[in-house]
Amino acid sequence: MKIGFFDSGIGGLTVLKKVINNFGNHKYYYLGDSLNVPYGSKPISFLLSNVEKIFLFFDSLNVDILISACNTTDSIIKKNNFNLDNFNFKYVSLIENVVKNVHKNDSVLLLATENTVKLGVYRELLKAKGVTKYEEKACPLFVPLIEEGYWYGQMADSILRFYLRDYKSKYKKVILGCTHYPILEKQIKKYTNSLILDPADGIINFLEEEVQLSKNSGDIKVNYYITGNVEKFESLSKAFMFDVSYKPFFSKLNLTKIKSREKNFVDIRQ
């Protein structure tokens, strides 16, 4: 099966990695829009236009499934009634699937980007489930920190402490409402002492139960399409995916050229 993933940068690798580990050899395509990272503080109108181009690109690849590996974009799609019927793939939502693991009596802290908090999709879905103790915390420095490769050490610790110092044992569950954040999961767990909900796990459950995706053997490869610095993305992806046995191919992608269903906007580097 042909499966696509997209994110503003390396955050979506936290979803891709779990899908590969659970389902093995499928045809994987990953778009990292690192030219426009972070999405969390960009104008919604720009991101909405960007999403359409991303979706047209994946349609041109004839993917069967497109997995939202970005909570901000997923929020925009849901809040703006984005017409998914215009595309030939099945779209899979991060937010819908992680919320399935929250129950009425849970106390919940959402850590997310500014746009995800502002759009309020998590808030609406959790309210509909009857969750009453709920707080949202925007953590805008997490994504730049992760995209620069500062996953550990004094700088990471000082930023984590700045955002999370008041949340020790305050909530039963913490939703990592940005796919970058699981890269900091151990530190977040230390500061909150809460059960961590990674939306990628909801994606795995959906693919198992709803799609009934097979687990295939064989050599795994991933085609990466990067809008920004390909070499930087390649270096960070290798650091994160170091324990995954697969072959990556990296290409430069120009989203600004996507105005229709043309297929000639990729400069392939292998």
SERO-4910 file (N, C-alpha, C, O; in steps of 0.05 Angstrom, whole numbers):
BEGIN
 pado doro    nc1    nc2    nc3   cac1   cac2   cac3    cc1    cc2    cc3    oc1    oc2    oc3
  Met    A     17    -24      0      0      0      0     17     25      0     39     25     13
  Lys    A      9     46    -14     24     71    -15     14     90      6    -10     97      6
  Ile    A     32     97     25     24    113     48     40    139     49     65    138     48
  Gly    A     27    161     51     40    187     52     38    199     80     19    193     95
  Phe    A     58    215     87     59    230    113     68    258    106     83    263     87
  Phe    A     59    278    122     69    305    118     70    320    145     54    315    163
  Asp    A     90    337    146     94    354    170    110    378    162    121    380    140
  Ser    A    113    397    181    129    421    175    159    415    176    175    431    167
  Gly    A    166    392    187    195    386    189    199    357    197    187    339    184
  Ile    A    215    352    217    222    325    225    202    313    245    203    289    251
  Gly    A    183    329    255    164    319    275    149    294    266    144    276    282
  Gly    A    140    294    241    124    272    231    139    246    230    127    225    226
  Leu    A    166    247    233    181    222    234    173    205    258    176    181    258
  Thr    A    162    218    279    153    203    303    129    185    295    125    164    308
  Val    A    114    194    275     92    177    266    102    157    246     95    133    248
  Leu    A    118    166    227    129    147    206    144    124    220    140    101    211
  Lys    A    160    130    240    176    109    253    158     87    265    164     63    262
  Lys    A    137     95    278    119     76    290    103     60    269     98     36    273
  Val    A     96     73    247     83     58    226    101     37    214     93     14    210
  Ile    A    126     45    208    145     25    198    150      2    217    150    -21    209
  Asn    A    153      9    243    158    -12    263    135    -32    265    139    -55    272
  Asn    A    111    -22    261     87    -39    264     78    -53    238     66    -74    240
  Phe    A     84    -41    215     73    -52    190     94    -59    169     87    -70    148
  Gly    A    119    -53    174    140    -63    156    139    -50    129    137    -26    126
  Asn    A    142    -67    109    148    -58     82    123    -51     66    110    -68     54
  His    A    117    -25     66     98    -13     47    113      9     32    136     13     37
  Lys    A     99     22     14    111     44     -1    106     70     14     83     80     15
  Tyr    A    128     82     25    125    105     43    135    131     29    156    131     16
  Tyr    A    120    152     33    127    178     22    123    199     44    102    201     56
  Tyr    A    144    215     48    143    235     70    150    263     60    171    266     47
  Leu    A    133    282     64    138    309     57    144    325     82    128    328    100
  Gly    A    168    336     82    177    354    104    179    382     94    197    389     79
  Asp    A    160    399    102    159    427     93    176    445    110    166    464    122
  Ser    A    202    438    111    220    452    129    225    481    121    235    497    137
  Leu    A    219    488     96    221    516     88    202    534    104    208    557    108
  Asn    A    180    523    113    159    538    126    156    531    156    137    539    168
  Val    A    175    516    167    174    509    195    179    534    212    197    550    205
  Pro    A    165    539    234    144    523    246    116    531    236    112    555    230
  Tyr    A     98    512    233     71    518    226     55    531    249     35    544    245
  Gly    A     65    526    273     49    534    297     44    564    300     26    571    314
  Ser    A     60    580    286     56    609    288     51    623    261     50    647    260
  Lys    A     48    607    240     43    618    214     13    626    211     -4    615    224
  Pro    A      8    646    193    -21    654    188    -37    630    177    -27    614    161
  Ile    A    -61    627    187    -78    605    180    -84    605    150    -85    584    137
  Ser    A    -88    629    138    -94    631    110    -71    620     93    -76    606     73
  Phe    A    -46    625    101    -23    614     87    -23    584     89    -18    570     69
  Leu    A    -27    573    113    -26    545    118    -48    530    103    -44    507     93
  Leu    A    -71    542    101    -93    530     87    -87    527     57    -92    506     45
  Ser    A    -75    548     45    -67    546     17    -44    526     14    -43    511     -6
  Asn    A    -27    524     33     -4    505     33    -14    476     34     -4    459     20
  Val    A    -34    472     50    -46    445     53    -56    435     26    -53    412     19
  Glu    A    -70    453     12    -81    445    -14    -59    436    -33    -62    416    -48
  Lys    A    -36    450    -33    -14    443    -50     -2    416    -42      5    399    -58
  Ile    A      0    412    -16     11    387     -5     -7    364    -14      2    342    -22
  Phe    A    -34    368    -12    -52    347    -19    -52    341    -49    -54    318    -57
  Leu    A    -49    362    -65    -47    358    -94    -21    342   -101    -21    325   -118
  Phe    A      0    348    -86     25    333    -90     21    303    -84     30    286   -100
  Phe    A      9    297    -62      5    269    -55    -15    255    -73    -12    231    -79
  Asp    A    -34    270    -83    -52    259   -103    -37    251   -128    -43    231   -141
  Ser    A    -17    268   -135     -1    262   -159     16    237   -156     23    224   -175
  Leu    A     22    230   -131     37    205   -125     19    181   -123     28    158   -121
  Asn    A     -7    186   -125    -27    164   -124    -26    148    -98    -28    123    -98
  Val    A    -22    162    -75    -21    148    -50    -49    137    -43    -69    149    -51
  Asp    A    -50    115    -28    -75    104    -19    -85    117      6   -109    121     10
  Ile    A    -66    123     24    -72    135     50    -53    159     54    -29    158     48
  Leu    A    -64    181     65    -48    204     73    -52    208    102    -74    213    112
  Ile    A    -31    206    117    -32    208    146    -23    236    154     -1    245    148
  Ser    A    -41    250    168    -34    276    180    -13    271    201    -19    260    222
  Ala    A     11    280    196     33    278    217     38    306    228     61    312    235
  Cys    A     17    322    229     20    350    239     -7    358    252    -27    360    238
  Asn    A     -7    363    278    -31    370    292    -42    397    283    -66    401    282
  Thr    A    -24    416    277    -33    443    269    -49    441    243    -70    452    240
  Thr    A    -38    426    223    -51    423    198    -77    408    201    -97    415    188
  Asp    A    -77    387    217   -102    372    222   -123    390    234   -147    388    226
  Ser    A   -115    408    252   -134    427    264   -146    445    242   -170    451    242
  Ile    A   -129    455    224   -137    473    203   -157    459    185   -177    471    177
  Ile    A   -151    434    178   -169    419    160   -196    416    173   -217    419    159
  Lys    A   -197    409    198   -222    404    212   -238    430    217   -262    431    215
  Lys    A   -223    451    223   -237    476    230   -247    491    206   -266    507    208
  Asn    A   -235    486    182   -243    500    158   -260    484    139   -264    491    116
  Asn    A   -269    461    148   -285    443    131   -272    438    104   -285    440     83
  Phe    A   -246    432    105   -231    427     81   -243    403     66   -248    382     78
  Asn    A   -247    407     40   -261    386     24   -243    364     16   -228    366     -3
  Leu    A   -244    342     32   -226    319     26   -236    303      3   -222    285     -7
  Asp    A   -261    307     -6   -272    292    -28   -259    299    -55   -263    285    -75
  Asn    A   -243    320    -55   -229    328    -80   -205    311    -86   -193    314   -107
  Phe    A   -198    293    -67   -174    278    -70   -180    248    -69   -200    239    -59
  Asn    A   -162    232    -80   -167    204    -84   -156    186    -62   -160    161    -63
  Phe    A   -144    197    -42   -133    181    -20   -151    183      5   -169    200      6
  Lys    A   -147    164     23   -161    165     49   -144    181     68   -120    175     73
  Tyr    A   -156    202     80   -142    219     99   -146    209    127   -168    202    135
  Val    A   -124    208    142   -125    197    170   -117    220    189    -96    232    187
  Ser    A   -135    225    208   -132    248    227   -117    239    252   -123    219    265
  Leu    A    -97    254    260    -83    250    285   -101    256    309   -103    239    327
  Ile    A   -114    278    308   -129    288    331   -152    270    338   -156    262    361
  Glu    A   -168    262    318   -191    245    323   -182    219    336   -196    208    354
  Asn    A   -160    208    328   -151    182    338   -138    183    365   -141    163    380
  Val    A   -125    204    372   -114    205    399   -136    211    420   -134    201    443
  Val    A   -156    226    412   -178    232    431   -193    207    439   -206    207    460
  Lys    A   -192    187    422   -205    161    429   -194    149    455   -208    133    468
  Asn    A   -170    157    462   -157    146    486   -161    163    511   -147    159    531
  Val    A   -178    182    509   -185    199    532   -213    193    541   -231    189    524
  His    A   -217    191    567   -243    183    578   -255    207    594   -241    225    602
  Lys    A   -280    205    599   -295    227    611   -283    236    638   -282    260    643
  Asn    A   -274    218    654   -264    225    680   -234    232    681   -223    238    702
  Asp    A   -221    232    658   -193    239    657   -189    269    661   -205    285    652
  Ser    A   -167    276    674   -157    303    673   -135    305    653   -118    287    651
  Val    A   -136    325    636   -119    326    612   -105    352    608   -117    374    611
  Leu    A    -79    351    602    -64    374    594    -56    370    565    -44    350    558
  Leu    A    -62    390    549    -53    389    521    -29    407    518    -29    431    524
  Leu    A     -7    396    507     17    412    499     16    414    469     15    393    455
  Ala    A     17    438    458     13    441    429     25    467    420     35    483    435
  Thr    A     23    471    393     32    497    382     10    518    387    -12    512    395
  Glu    A     18    543    382     -1    565    386    -25    563    368    -48    567    377
  Asn    A    -21    555    343    -44    552    325    -63    529    333    -87    532    331
  Thr    A    -51    507    341    -68    485    350    -85    492    374   -109    486    375
  Val    A    -73    507    393    -89    516    416   -110    536    407   -133    534    416
  Lys    A   -103    555    390   -121    575    382   -145    564    366   -168    573    369
  Leu    A   -140    544    350   -161    533    333   -181    516    350   -205    514    343
  Gly    A   -172    505    372   -190    493    391   -204    466    384   -224    459    395
  Val    A   -193    452    365   -205    426    357   -204    406    379   -223    392    385
  Tyr    A   -181    404    392   -178    386    416   -199    394    437   -213    376    448
  Arg    A   -201    420    442   -219    429    463   -248    421    457   -262    412    475
  Glu    A   -256    424    432   -284    417    425   -289    387    427   -310    378    437
  Leu    A   -270    370    418   -273    341    419   -273    331    447   -289    313    454
  Leu    A   -256    342    464   -255    333    492   -279    342    508   -289    327    525
  Lys    A   -289    366    502   -313    376    515   -337    358    507   -354    352    524
  Ala    A   -338    349    482   -359    332    473   -359    305    487   -379    291    489
  Lys    A   -335    297    496   -332    271    511   -339    274    540   -339    255    555
  Gly    A   -343    299    549   -350    304    577   -326    309    595   -329    310    619
  Val    A   -302    313    584   -279    319    600   -282    348    611   -286    367    597
  Thr    A   -279    350    638   -283    376    651   -257    389    660   -254    413    660
  Lys    A   -238    372    669   -212    383    677   -193    382    654   -181    361    648
  Tyr    A   -189    405    641   -173    406    617   -159    432    615   -170    453    620
  Glu    A   -133    431    608   -117    456    604   -101    453    579    -92    432    572
  Glu    A    -96    476    566    -79    477    542    -55    494    548    -57    516    560
  Lys    A    -32    485    538     -7    500    542      7    501    515     17    480    505
  Ala    A      9    525    504     25    528    479     55    528    487     63    542    506
  Cys    A     71    514    471    100    512    476    115    519    450    127    502    438
  Pro    A    114    544    442    125    552    416    155    547    412    164    546    389
  Leu    A    170    545    433    199    541    430    206    512    426    229    506    419
  Phe    A    188    493    430    195    465    427    203    458    399    223    444    394
  Val    A    187    467    379    192    459    351    219    470    341    235    455    330
  Pro    A    225    496    345    252    506    336    274    491    350    295    486    338
  Leu    A    271    485    376    291    471    391    297    444    378    320    436    374
  Ile    A    275    429    371    278    403    360    289    404    332    306    388    324
  Glu    A    279    423    316    289    426    288    319    434    287    332    429    267
  Glu    A    329    445    308    358    452    309    374    429    321    399    431    323
  Gly    A    361    408    329    375    384    339    382    385    368    398    368    378
  Tyr    A    371    404    384    377    405    412    356    389    428    337    400    440
  Trp    A    359    363    427    340    345    439    346    339    468    328    330    483
  Tyr    A    371    343    476    379    338    504    398    361    512    404    378    496
  Gly    A    405    360    537    425    380    547    412    404    561    388    405    565
  Gln    A    429    423    567    422    446    584    401    463    571    382    472    584
  Met    A    404    468    544    384    485    531    357    473    531    337    486    537
  Ala    A    355    447    523    330    433    523    317    433    551    293    438    554
  Asp    A    334    427    571    323    425    598    312    452    608    292    453    621
  Ser    A    326    473    601    316    500    610    290    507    598    273    519    611
  Ile    A    286    500    572    261    507    558    238    489    569    216    499    573
  Leu    A    244    463    573    224    445    584    215    455    612    192    455    619
  Arg    A    235    462    628    229    472    655    212    497    654    194    501    671
  Phe    A    218    515    636    204    540    633    174    535    628    157    548    640
  Tyr    A    168    516    610    140    511    603    125    493    623    101    496    628
  Leu    A    139    474    636    126    453    650    131    453    680    122    435    694
  Arg    A    144    473    690    151    473    719    127    472    738    130    464    761
  Asp    A    103    481    729     80    481    746     61    457    742     39    458    752
  Tyr    A     70    436    728     51    415    720     58    388    732     47    368    723
  Lys    A     75    387    752     83    361    764     58    348    777     47    358    796
  Ser    A     51    324    767     29    308    778      2    322    779    -15    316    795
  Lys    A     -2    342    762    -26    358    762    -48    345    745    -72    349    751
  Tyr    A    -40    331    724    -60    319    706    -54    289    702    -31    280    703
  Lys    A    -76    274    698    -73    245    694    -59    239    667    -42    222    665
  Lys    A    -68    254    646    -58    249    619    -48    275    606    -59    296    610
  Val    A    -26    272    591    -15    294    576    -15    286    546     -3    267    539
  Ile    A    -29    302    530    -30    297    501     -7    313    488     -5    337    492
  Leu    A     10    299    473     31    312    458     19    322    432     19    307    412
  Gly    A      8    346    432     -8    356    410      9    368    388     -1    386    374
  Cys    A     33    358    384     50    366    362     68    342    358     79    331    377
  Thr    A     71    333    333     87    308    328    117    312    334    131    292    336
  His    A    126    337    336    154    341    345    158    332    374    179    323    382
  Tyr    A    137    336    391    141    334    420    149    306    430    162    305    450
  Pro    A    140    284    417    150    258    426    180    255    427    190    238    441
  Ile    A    194    271    412    224    270    413    233    279    440    255    271    449
  Leu    A    217    294    455    223    303    482    207    288    503    205    297    526
  Glu    A    196    265    495    176    251    512    188    244    540    174    248    560
  Lys    A    212    234    541    223    226    567    225    250    586    219    248    610
  Gln    A    234    273    575    236    297    592    209    307    600    205    316    623
  Ile    A    189    307    582    162    315    588    150    298    610    137    308    628
  Lys    A    155    272    608    146    253    628    158    260    655    144    259    676
  Lys    A    183    266    656    197    273    681    185    297    694    181    298    718
  Tyr    A    178    318    678    168    343    689    138    341    697    129    356    715
  Thr    A    123    324    684     94    324    689     85    300    706     65    301    719
  Asn    A    101    278    706     94    254    720     66    244    712     50    236    730
  Ser    A     59    246    687     33    239    677     35    218    655     57    212    645
  Leu    A     12    205    649     12    186    627     13    202    601     -4    220    596
  Ile    A     32    196    584     36    210    559     20    197    537     21    173    532
  Leu    A      4    213    522    -11    204    499      3    215    474      2    239    469
  Asp    A     14    197    459     26    204    433      6    198    411     -2    175    407
  Pro    A     -3    219    396    -22    214    374    -14    193    354    -32    181    341
  Ala    A     11    187    351     20    166    333      9    139    341      4    122    323
  Asp    A      5    135    366     -6    109    375    -35    106    366    -44     84    360
  Gly    A    -50    128    365    -77    128    355    -77    121    325    -96    107    316
  Ile    A    -58    131    311    -55    124    282    -51     94    278    -63     82    261
  Ile    A    -33     83    295    -28     54    293    -53     38    298    -59     19    283
  Asn    A    -68     45    318    -93     31    324   -113     34    301   -127     14    294
  Phe    A   -114     57    289   -133     61    266   -125     44    242   -142     31    230
  Leu    A    -99     43    236    -90     27    214    -94     -3    219    -99    -18    200
  Glu    A    -92    -11    244    -96    -39    250   -126    -46    249   -134    -66    237
  Glu    A   -143    -30    261   -171    -37    265   -189    -28    242   -206    -43    234
  Glu    A   -184     -5    231   -202      6    210   -192     -1    182   -208     -9    165
  Val    A   -166      2    178   -155     -3    151   -147    -33    149   -147    -44    127
  Gln    A   -141    -45    172   -131    -73    172   -106    -76    155   -104    -94    138
  Leu    A    -88    -57    159    -63    -56    144    -46    -80    150    -42    -87    174
  Ser    A    -35    -93    130    -19   -117    134      9   -110    144     18    -88    139
  Lys    A     22   -129    158     50   -126    165     66   -141    145     65   -166    144
  Asn    A     82   -127    129     96   -139    107    126   -141    113    138   -124    127
  Ser    A    138   -162    103    167   -166    106    180   -155     81    167   -148     61
  Gly    A    207   -154     81    221   -144     58    235   -118     63    232   -106     84
  Asp    A    251   -109     44    267    -85     46    249    -60     46    231    -58     29
  Ile    A    253    -43     66    237    -19     69    252      5     58    276      9     63
  Lys    A    238     22     43    249     47     34    229     70     38    205     65     38
  Val    A    239     94     42    222    117     45    232    139     26    256    145     25
  Asn    A    214    150     11    220    173     -7    213    198      8    190    203     15
  Tyr    A    233    214     14    230    240     28    229    263      8    246    263    -11
  Tyr    A    211    281     12    209    305     -5    211    329     13    193    334     30
  Ile    A    232    345     10    239    366     29    238    393     15    250    397     -6
  Thr    A    224    413     27    222    439     15    244    458     23    250    477      9
  Gly    A    257    452     46    279    469     55    306    457     51    312    447     29
  Asn    A    323    458     71    350    448     70    351    418     71    346    406     92
  Val    A    356    405     48    355    376     47    376    363     64    371    343     77
  Glu    A    400    374     63    423    362     78    417    363    108    423    344    122
  Lys    A    406    385    117    400    387    146    379    367    154    381    354    175
  Phe    A    358    365    138    336    346    143    348    318    143    341    301    160
  Glu    A    365    312    124    376    285    122    392    278    147    390    256    157
  Ser    A    408    297    157    424    293    181    406    287    205    411    269    221
  Leu    A    385    304    209    368    301    232    351    275    230    347    261    250
  Ser    A    342    268    206    326    244    202    343    219    209    333    200    220
  Lys    A    368    220    201    386    197    206    391    194    236    393    172    246
  Ala    A    392    217    250    396    216    279    371    204    293    374    188    312
  Phe    A    348    211    283    323    201    296    317    172    288    307    156    304
  Met    A    322    166    262    315    139    251    338    120    253    339    100    238
  Phe    A    357    125    270    382    109    270    377     79    275    393     62    266
  Asp    A    355     73    290    350     45    297    329     32    278    319     11    285
  Val    A    323     45    256    305     34    236    320     24    212    337     38    201
  Ser    A    316     -1    205    330    -13    182    314     -7    157    295    -21    150
  Tyr    A    323     13    142    309     21    118    328     37    100    349     46    109
  Lys    A    320     42     75    335     58     57    321     84     50    299     83     39
  Pro    A    332    107     57    319    132     51    329    144     24    352    141     16
  Phe    A    310    158     10    317    173    -14    307    202     -9    284    206     -1
  Phe    A    324    221    -14    318    249     -9    315    265    -34    332    264    -52
  Ser    A    294    281    -36    289    298    -59    282    326    -50    270    330    -29
  Lys    A    288    345    -67    281    373    -62    254    378    -76    250    372    -99
  Leu    A    235    390    -61    208    395    -71    202    425    -70    207    438    -50
  Asn    A    192    436    -92    184    464    -93    153    466    -93    141    462   -114
  Leu    A    142    471    -70    112    472    -68    100    496    -84     77    494    -92
  Thr    A    116    517    -88    105    540   -101     98    535   -130     82    549   -142
  Lys    A    109    514   -142    103    507   -170     78    490   -173     69    485   -195
  Ile    A     66    482   -150     43    465   -151     18    482   -154      8    494   -134
  Lys    A      7    484   -178    -17    499   -183    -39    481   -195    -62    489   -197
  Ser    A    -31    457   -203    -51    439   -215    -41    411   -209    -23    407   -192
  Arg    A    -52    391   -223    -44    364   -218    -20    355   -235    -18    332   -244
  Glu    A     -2    374   -239     22    367   -254     41    350   -236     37    350   -211
  Lys    A     61    337   -248     78    319   -232    107    326   -234    124    311   -225
  Asn    A    114    349   -245    142    355   -250    153    377   -231    165    396   -241
  Phe    A    148    374   -205    158    394   -187    178    382   -167    183    394   -146
  Val    A    191    360   -174    210    347   -156    237    346   -169    240    337   -192
  Asp    A    257    354   -154    285    351   -162    297    327   -146    303    331   -122
  Ile    A    299    304   -158    306    280   -143    336    278   -138    353    282   -156
  Arg    A    343    273   -112    370    269   -104    371    242    -90    358    239    -69
  Gln    A    386    223   -100    387    196    -87    415    190    -80    421    168    -69
***
